[in-house]
Amino acid sequence: MTLLFAQPYDISATGFYFQDLAGYDAKAAALRNDYGQKVEEFEIQFIDGEAIDCALAAAIGINQTNLPQYFELVEELDDHDKQVIIIAVGECGYEFDPDPRRFDVDIYAATTTRELAEMFVDEGLYGDIPEHLQFYIDYDAIARDLAVDYTETEIAGATLIYRCA
């Protein structure tokens, strides 16, 4: 359950909490300021919900215009796709798009670049390394090289390594 708050820019009106788009639409349509005028502009604030949904709201800069898309993303996307959008829009500078397949972002579930280096060597990205030479690999040097293109971030308590292309 995601709980948001619509804070009116009109200081003579009182905001409201809502959990879905229908609740927002109904309450926004009925809201009047102290002078009986319709309130039209709101700041949307994330109050409670999943940590990844909070990060998503912050990354896309949740507002009245992208509120319908935000609720669709919360309901339809899995955590990985949400992470892609959060990283692409929030850290790589892409324009917001609700389709995570549009972004060229590689995400790895590694906590450090050294761990990523070890993962890459194990997967054979540096070629076949004879067993007797594996003890001589300088993972720290590989990690320093990877740090040029890969960045560490934390999203909803999970540490990830990513690269934007």
Backbone bond lengths (Angstrom), bond angles and torsions (degrees), N, CA, C in turn:
res aa  C-N    CA-C-N  psi(-1)  N-CA   C-N-CA  omega(-1)  CA-C   N-CA-C  phi
1 M - - - 1.442 - - 1.535 108.54 -
2 T 1.301 115.34 125.75 1.454 122.11 177.77 1.523 108.60 -103.40
3 L 1.319 116.49 129.89 1.456 121.21 178.83 1.523 108.47 -116.64
4 L 1.328 115.50 123.38 1.453 122.06 179.77 1.529 109.52 -120.11
5 F 1.316 115.49 164.64 1.463 120.88 178.31 1.513 108.48 -130.94
6 A 1.330 116.28 133.63 1.461 121.96 176.54 1.520 107.61 -101.30
7 Q 1.318 116.62 108.33 1.461 122.73 179.74 1.524 108.52 -96.87
8 P 1.327 118.89 113.44 1.471 120.71 -179.40 1.522 111.43 -66.09
9 Y 1.316 116.30 144.55 1.456 120.70 172.57 1.529 110.45 -74.73
10 D 1.327 116.45 -20.36 1.457 122.97 176.54 1.530 108.01 -76.35
11 I 1.333 117.04 114.89 1.469 119.87 -174.80 1.529 113.36 -72.46
12 S 1.323 117.56 -7.69 1.457 119.64 178.06 1.529 111.40 -99.19
13 A 1.312 116.78 18.69 1.465 121.68 178.28 1.524 109.04 -127.69
14 T 1.318 115.52 155.59 1.460 121.84 -179.34 1.519 109.24 -107.96
15 G 1.324 116.32 134.67 1.462 121.50 -179.13 1.512 112.53 -74.89
16 F 1.334 114.88 -177.75 1.463 120.15 -176.68 1.532 110.59 -149.54
17 Y 1.328 114.83 154.48 1.458 122.69 175.46 1.521 108.86 -91.80
18 F 1.343 115.77 149.59 1.458 120.03 175.74 1.523 109.73 -153.95
19 Q 1.337 115.99 158.34 1.459 121.52 -177.05 1.520 113.78 -117.96
20 D 1.312 117.28 -13.31 1.457 120.28 -179.64 1.525 109.43 -151.29
21 L 1.304 115.64 173.99 1.459 120.80 -176.08 1.527 111.44 -66.93
22 A 1.322 117.69 -37.87 1.468 120.70 178.91 1.526 110.53 -62.77
23 G 1.332 116.75 -41.37 1.460 120.60 177.62 1.515 111.64 -63.91
24 Y 1.326 116.30 -40.89 1.468 120.24 177.64 1.523 110.76 -62.98
25 D 1.332 116.55 -49.58 1.464 120.58 -177.74 1.521 111.86 -58.95
26 A 1.333 116.84 -44.30 1.466 120.68 -178.22 1.529 111.23 -65.48
27 K 1.316 116.90 -45.71 1.468 120.27 -177.58 1.530 111.75 -72.24
28 A 1.326 117.18 -36.94 1.466 120.09 178.91 1.522 111.17 -67.32
29 A 1.326 117.23 -37.77 1.460 120.87 -179.81 1.531 111.54 -67.66
30 A 1.324 116.80 -32.22 1.468 120.78 -176.99 1.527 113.32 -88.40
31 L 1.308 118.67 -13.98 1.466 121.00 -172.62 1.534 112.11 -74.32
32 R 1.324 114.30 132.09 1.460 122.32 176.62 1.527 108.38 -128.14
33 N 1.309 116.22 150.21 1.469 119.45 176.44 1.534 109.48 -82.06
34 D 1.318 117.03 -175.80 1.465 121.40 -177.59 1.526 113.01 -63.88
35 Y 1.312 118.02 -15.23 1.467 122.56 -178.30 1.529 112.32 -103.72
36 G 1.333 115.87 6.59 1.464 120.88 177.38 1.515 114.75 84.16
37 Q 1.318 117.71 7.07 1.466 120.59 -179.85 1.532 110.40 -89.18
38 K 1.319 114.48 148.25 1.464 120.66 179.39 1.532 109.84 -67.71
39 V 1.323 115.60 136.95 1.468 121.66 177.07 1.530 107.48 -93.20
40 E 1.330 116.79 129.13 1.462 119.90 -173.53 1.522 114.86 -116.00
41 E 1.316 118.44 -24.79 1.465 119.80 -174.46 1.522 110.86 -117.50
42 F 1.341 114.34 133.98 1.458 120.85 -177.24 1.526 110.54 -134.67
43 E 1.309 114.68 149.55 1.455 121.15 165.15 1.520 105.24 -94.68
44 I 1.337 117.24 128.55 1.459 121.15 -179.67 1.526 108.22 -96.37
45 Q 1.332 116.09 127.23 1.459 122.06 -177.65 1.519 109.86 -120.50
46 F 1.325 115.90 134.10 1.465 121.22 174.59 1.523 107.45 -79.64
47 I 1.340 116.98 127.58 1.460 121.50 -177.64 1.524 111.55 -108.95
48 D 1.327 117.73 -50.05 1.459 120.48 -175.58 1.524 109.92 -153.35
49 G 1.320 114.95 150.38 1.456 120.72 178.34 1.514 110.47 151.09
50 E 1.301 116.20 -166.73 1.461 122.14 178.95 1.536 109.61 -62.77
51 A 1.314 115.69 143.04 1.472 120.16 -179.25 1.526 111.50 -61.13
52 I 1.329 116.93 -36.28 1.469 119.24 -179.24 1.522 110.69 -69.76
53 D 1.337 117.34 -31.77 1.459 120.28 177.16 1.526 110.84 -70.87
54 C 1.325 116.84 -32.71 1.465 121.41 174.87 1.531 109.77 -65.35
55 A 1.331 116.48 -45.07 1.467 120.80 178.52 1.523 110.99 -63.04
56 L 1.334 116.67 -37.89 1.460 121.22 177.65 1.523 110.62 -64.12
57 A 1.329 117.00 -44.22 1.468 120.83 178.74 1.523 110.60 -60.52
58 A 1.325 116.74 -42.75 1.466 120.49 179.91 1.528 111.10 -66.44
59 A 1.329 117.25 -41.68 1.465 121.04 -176.44 1.525 112.01 -65.83
60 I 1.319 117.28 -42.20 1.465 119.08 -177.38 1.520 112.21 -86.68
61 G 1.341 116.83 -5.67 1.465 119.84 -178.69 1.513 110.25 64.57
62 I 1.317 116.14 60.65 1.458 121.45 -173.69 1.531 111.16 -50.99
63 N 1.332 114.95 133.94 1.461 121.93 179.81 1.522 109.16 -153.86
64 Q 1.306 117.29 -176.55 1.461 120.82 -176.99 1.525 112.94 -61.88
65 T 1.307 117.29 -34.63 1.460 119.17 -174.97 1.523 113.00 -76.58
66 N 1.333 118.27 -33.22 1.461 118.75 -179.16 1.531 112.84 -103.19
67 L 1.328 117.37 9.18 1.459 121.81 179.71 1.530 112.58 -59.44
68 P 1.339 120.41 -44.30 1.471 119.03 177.03 1.535 112.42 -60.43
69 Q 1.325 116.26 -41.35 1.466 119.82 178.82 1.528 110.69 -65.62
70 Y 1.332 116.84 -39.32 1.466 119.98 178.81 1.521 111.04 -58.58
71 F 1.325 117.62 -48.02 1.470 120.14 -179.58 1.527 111.52 -63.68
72 E 1.335 117.42 -36.10 1.470 120.27 175.77 1.530 110.81 -63.52
73 L 1.328 116.48 -44.49 1.461 120.35 -179.69 1.524 111.34 -62.97
74 V 1.323 117.42 -42.61 1.460 121.67 -179.80 1.525 110.44 -60.49
75 E 1.319 116.51 -40.45 1.463 120.78 -176.92 1.531 113.05 -79.84
76 E 1.323 118.02 -38.93 1.457 121.57 -168.50 1.527 115.32 -94.57
77 L 1.326 118.25 -31.78 1.463 119.95 -172.08 1.525 112.25 -89.50
78 D 1.325 114.85 148.89 1.462 119.51 172.16 1.532 108.56 -84.87
79 D 1.319 116.52 173.62 1.466 120.57 -175.23 1.526 112.44 -60.23
80 H 1.334 117.84 -38.44 1.469 120.11 -178.74 1.526 110.87 -62.94
81 D 1.331 117.37 -45.12 1.459 120.02 -179.98 1.529 110.97 -65.54
82 K 1.329 116.66 -35.82 1.468 119.35 175.60 1.527 109.97 -64.35
83 Q 1.336 117.02 -40.75 1.464 120.74 178.06 1.521 111.11 -61.46
84 V 1.329 116.55 -39.69 1.466 120.65 178.86 1.525 109.98 -60.23
85 I 1.332 117.30 -46.83 1.464 120.38 -179.39 1.526 110.64 -66.10
86 I 1.326 117.42 -42.50 1.462 121.54 -179.69 1.524 110.77 -59.57
87 I 1.328 116.20 -46.14 1.469 119.90 -179.50 1.523 111.47 -70.03
88 A 1.338 116.45 -46.08 1.465 120.12 -176.90 1.523 111.92 -62.10
89 V 1.319 116.86 -47.04 1.464 120.59 -176.17 1.527 111.17 -84.18
90 G 1.333 116.22 -44.08 1.454 119.86 -174.32 1.513 115.15 -78.65
91 E 1.338 117.83 -28.06 1.458 119.32 -174.46 1.527 114.27 -122.61
92 C 1.320 117.39 -27.57 1.472 119.15 -176.69 1.526 113.13 -97.78
93 G 1.322 117.38 -11.19 1.452 120.18 176.17 1.513 116.11 87.37
94 Y 1.319 118.33 12.40 1.459 120.32 176.26 1.529 109.79 -69.45
95 E 1.318 116.61 153.46 1.460 121.65 171.89 1.526 107.49 -72.40
96 F 1.323 116.77 145.91 1.459 120.71 -179.45 1.520 111.03 -63.89
97 D 1.316 115.47 131.93 1.457 123.91 174.37 1.519 105.72 -144.74
98 P 1.333 118.71 131.45 1.459 120.08 -176.97 1.530 114.65 -71.76
99 D 1.324 117.82 -3.98 1.461 121.07 179.56 1.535 109.66 -100.15
100 P 1.353 117.53 105.49 1.469 119.84 -176.78 1.529 113.37 -66.24
101 R 1.332 118.75 -18.33 1.467 121.11 179.99 1.527 111.25 -70.30
102 R 1.319 116.90 -17.30 1.456 121.47 -179.51 1.526 113.07 -73.07
103 F 1.334 116.32 -21.59 1.453 121.03 -175.87 1.522 110.89 -92.02
104 D 1.326 115.37 140.39 1.458 121.30 178.51 1.531 108.08 -100.57
105 V 1.341 115.12 81.32 1.456 122.37 -177.38 1.529 108.30 -128.75
106 D 1.329 116.23 128.46 1.460 121.33 175.30 1.517 107.99 -103.24
107 I 1.352 116.41 127.43 1.457 121.38 -178.80 1.527 108.72 -121.21
108 Y 1.321 115.55 135.05 1.457 121.55 178.60 1.528 109.19 -124.86
109 A 1.316 116.23 140.16 1.461 121.77 -179.97 1.524 110.05 -85.05
110 A 1.297 115.74 53.42 1.463 122.04 176.63 1.524 107.41 -111.04
111 T 1.322 116.09 149.00 1.465 118.67 -177.74 1.527 113.15 -95.05
112 T 1.330 117.30 -17.58 1.465 121.36 178.31 1.525 109.00 -142.57
113 T 1.318 115.70 162.50 1.464 118.13 176.73 1.522 110.93 -68.92
114 R 1.336 117.83 -27.48 1.468 119.70 175.09 1.535 110.07 -64.26
115 E 1.309 116.82 -43.28 1.459 120.36 177.19 1.530 110.55 -62.57
116 L 1.330 116.83 -38.10 1.457 121.16 176.13 1.529 110.38 -64.30
117 A 1.328 117.32 -40.76 1.464 121.39 177.67 1.522 110.46 -60.76
118 E 1.318 116.98 -45.55 1.467 121.05 178.35 1.523 110.65 -61.99
119 M 1.326 116.78 -40.30 1.461 121.25 179.01 1.529 110.38 -63.51
120 F 1.337 117.35 -43.99 1.458 121.47 -179.77 1.530 111.42 -64.17
121 V 1.327 117.32 -40.46 1.466 120.39 178.66 1.517 109.86 -66.06
122 D 1.336 117.12 -43.65 1.472 121.21 179.56 1.521 111.89 -62.52
123 E 1.343 116.74 -34.64 1.461 120.83 -179.69 1.524 112.54 -80.30
124 G 1.324 117.14 -6.04 1.459 120.79 176.76 1.511 114.72 86.02
125 L 1.317 118.15 17.77 1.462 119.88 -179.86 1.527 112.53 -69.41
126 Y 1.315 117.19 -16.77 1.460 121.66 176.65 1.524 111.08 -105.14
127 G 1.304 116.38 19.20 1.452 121.46 179.05 1.519 111.60 87.76
128 D 1.312 115.19 179.08 1.463 120.77 177.91 1.516 109.16 -79.19
129 I 1.305 115.59 122.50 1.457 121.22 -179.58 1.526 107.48 -108.57
130 P 1.305 117.58 121.37 1.466 120.08 179.88 1.529 110.38 -57.57
131 E 1.324 115.47 146.63 1.460 121.56 -175.35 1.528 112.19 -58.94
132 H 1.304 117.84 -37.18 1.464 120.12 -177.87 1.534 113.06 -72.05
133 L 1.336 117.77 -13.41 1.460 120.83 178.55 1.540 113.32 -101.38
134 Q 1.313 117.07 -8.44 1.458 120.26 -175.57 1.528 113.34 -62.82
135 F 1.314 117.67 -26.06 1.466 120.85 179.96 1.528 112.36 -75.83
136 Y 1.332 117.33 -11.21 1.459 121.25 -177.33 1.536 112.98 -101.00
137 I 1.316 117.02 4.31 1.468 120.46 -179.54 1.527 109.43 -73.63
138 D 1.296 116.21 131.06 1.462 121.82 178.83 1.539 108.05 -93.92
139 Y 1.332 114.87 89.02 1.463 120.44 -178.48 1.529 111.75 -64.51
140 D 1.314 117.21 -31.38 1.461 119.70 178.88 1.531 111.32 -65.78
141 A 1.321 117.28 -37.94 1.464 120.91 177.35 1.532 110.39 -67.31
142 I 1.317 116.39 -41.34 1.468 119.91 177.49 1.527 109.17 -63.69
143 A 1.340 116.80 -40.91 1.467 121.28 179.80 1.531 110.59 -62.49
144 R 1.327 117.78 -39.99 1.468 120.25 177.69 1.526 110.78 -63.88
145 D 1.318 116.79 -39.47 1.463 119.82 177.22 1.530 111.19 -66.02
146 L 1.332 116.44 -41.72 1.464 120.29 179.75 1.527 111.50 -65.81
147 A 1.334 117.36 -30.19 1.465 121.33 -178.41 1.527 112.59 -63.43
148 V 1.326 117.37 -15.62 1.460 120.47 176.95 1.530 109.95 -68.68
149 D 1.328 116.87 -38.92 1.471 121.60 -176.15 1.524 114.00 -105.68
150 Y 1.308 118.19 -21.71 1.458 122.33 -174.44 1.523 110.26 -111.67
151 T 1.330 115.47 143.64 1.454 121.94 -177.16 1.520 109.49 -127.17
152 E 1.313 115.34 146.16 1.462 121.43 178.06 1.522 108.84 -95.39
153 T 1.328 116.90 139.67 1.462 121.66 176.31 1.515 109.32 -145.92
154 E 1.302 115.45 163.94 1.459 120.52 175.71 1.515 108.30 -123.52
155 I 1.334 115.50 126.91 1.459 121.57 178.68 1.517 107.67 -129.20
156 A 1.302 116.08 119.28 1.466 122.75 176.99 1.525 111.61 53.87
157 G 1.319 116.41 40.78 1.456 121.26 177.28 1.512 115.04 83.84
158 A 1.314 118.67 -3.46 1.460 122.67 178.99 1.524 109.85 -103.65
159 T 1.324 116.73 128.04 1.458 121.08 176.27 1.519 109.01 -86.67
160 L 1.312 115.91 129.03 1.459 122.21 -177.30 1.520 109.36 -131.09
161 I 1.323 115.35 153.94 1.463 122.28 172.20 1.533 105.49 -113.40
162 Y 1.329 116.43 132.83 1.456 119.17 -178.53 1.522 111.30 -137.00
163 R 1.338 112.95 165.26 1.465 121.00 175.90 1.513 107.09 -142.46
164 C 1.315 116.32 130.08 1.468 122.00 175.44 1.528 107.42 -99.52
165 A 1.301 114.96 134.10 1.466 118.43 179.20 1.505 111.54 -98.83
